[in-house]
Amino acid sequence: MAEAGSAQNRGPQKRAEALGGALPPLLVAAERIAATVAQGVHGRRRTGRGDSFWQYRPLGPGDSASRVDWRQSARSDRLFVRETEWEAAQTVHLWLADGPAMRWHSPGVESRRERGALLLLALASLLLRGGERVRLLGAPPHPATGRPALAAMATLLDQPGSETPPAPTAVPRHATVVLFGDFLAPLEKIRTQVARFAALPAAGHILQLLDPAEAELPFEGRIRFRGVSGGEGILIPRVEDVREAYRRRLAAQVSGVGAIAAAAGWRAGLHRTDHAASGALLALHQALAPA
């Protein structure tokens, strides 16, 4: 990345009071965007029933006491809820990439990590308003419904994450998976990651996040580009001489990610962090709607 960027993380530092509890400013912003977009969306739930047992999970905030499985709970000092396969399959599993590259950003714009967290929480808010269940992939057990689910996800997103999606061991068949990241890794690696979820099978969507400097390579003249982890990097005498070749290579990467998604029966979208978050949220929610 160019030295013009900043590696600092401008994560939320203050807490705001909302609905009787202290909420991160990020969550307040996400709900504000979700409330705006909600006027133009329709629910994506499909009707149906499924009584096949899927798993027991600990009772969490927002769960009704009527859902407690007392026979299973009697074997432990904890209360457990019995989930059916239908309930599990209707859960939307969300994941946001992390790492130095995701936290880098051009001056004056959010990092991809910050914008991804905002969009993830806003999407979760929209889905929860429609009666959906949501969970963070690879995160400890947490509420999947109602406002407690959103607050739990906001707290979990404050913690460092991984650069690659976790193995889909806790994702049931026919669930929905949404992955947020830059997806600039080699295409073969991305294909392997997506294939693990597609094999379940699971429906899915990829949202590729790009910084405006990444998208345009707007620099002029002699520039030294360094990796986000340091090192000498590479010195380019005239950036304008390589700009078109760079843009073609980036376009090929974006196209390749889209082809990988399509081959798995998924969809893919692209969002720049200098563009309005509401447009990306609306497009993402519509892409998740059943045909």
Secondary structure as GFF3:
##gff-version 3
##sequence-region A 1 291
A	DSSP	beta_strand	16	18	.	.	.	ID=ss1
A	DSSP	beta_strand	21	23	.	.	.	ID=ss2
A	DSSP	alpha_helix	25	38	.	.	.	ID=ss3
A	DSSP	beta_strand	53	58	.	.	.	ID=ss4
A	DSSP	three_ten_helix	65	67	.	.	.	ID=ss5
A	DSSP	alpha_helix	70	73	.	.	.	ID=ss6
A	DSSP	beta_strand	80	84	.	.	.	ID=ss7
A	DSSP	alpha_helix	85	89	.	.	.	ID=ss8
A	DSSP	beta_strand	91	96	.	.	.	ID=ss9
A	DSSP	alpha_helix	100	103	.	.	.	ID=ss10
A	DSSP	alpha_helix	112	129	.	.	.	ID=ss11
A	DSSP	beta_strand	133	136	.	.	.	ID=ss12
A	DSSP	alpha_helix	146	157	.	.	.	ID=ss13
A	DSSP	beta_strand	176	181	.	.	.	ID=ss14
A	DSSP	alpha_helix	187	198	.	.	.	ID=ss15
A	DSSP	beta_strand	203	210	.	.	.	ID=ss16
A	DSSP	alpha_helix	212	216	.	.	.	ID=ss17
A	DSSP	beta_strand	223	227	.	.	.	ID=ss18
A	DSSP	beta_strand	230	236	.	.	.	ID=ss19
A	DSSP	three_ten_helix	239	241	.	.	.	ID=ss20
A	DSSP	alpha_helix	243	263	.	.	.	ID=ss21
A	DSSP	beta_strand	267	272	.	.	.	ID=ss22
A	DSSP	alpha_helix	277	288	.	.	.	ID=ss23
###
